[in-house]
Amino acid sequence: MAHHTLKSNYTSLVDRLNLFPQGAPPSKLLDKILTMLFSEKEAGRVLSRYFEALISYSERDLMSTHKDIPS
């Protein structure tokens, strides 16, 4: 029953939104809003774009930190 342990894209998006300082705690209303704004597939895309940007910024920070170190 692995399908019961996997999070939906909506649940993952709510978790991500709740990390912002203003928060977005899970609720039925938030679920309704997200399902009106995004399909399940689109919610997954929003998350993947966030993580792509996060990785890109992290790599850029890492490169700028090490640019003064001679190779």
C-alpha positions, -999 to 999 in steps of 0.1 A, spaced: 0 0 0 27 24 -10 2 48 -25 -11 56 10 23 68 22 30 92 -8 22 128 -3 0 145 -29 14 175 -47 -11 196 -29 1 184 5 37 190 -4 28 225 -17 10 233 16 40 221 35 63 244 14 39 274 18 38 269 55 76 274 57 72 311 48 73 335 77 36 343 74 28 306 72 0 287 55 -11 260 79 -29 231 64 -67 236 63 -97 226 42 -100 262 30 -64 262 18 -69 229 1 -99 243 -17 -80 274 -28 -51 254 -42 -74 230 -61 -90 260 -77 -57 275 -86 -37 244 -96 -44 209 -110 -24 182 -91 1 182 -120 5 220 -118 11 219 -81 39 195 -87 54 218 -113 53 247 -89 72 226 -64 98 214 -89 104 250 -101 109 261 -65 135 234 -60 152 242 -93 155 278 -83 168 268 -49 195 246 -64 204 273 -89 208 299 -61 227 275 -39 252 267 -68 256 304 -75 263 312 -38 288 283 -37 306 296 -68 308 332 -55 321 320 -21 349 300 -37 359 324 -65 387 340 -45 403 307 -37 430 298 -62 427 265 -79 
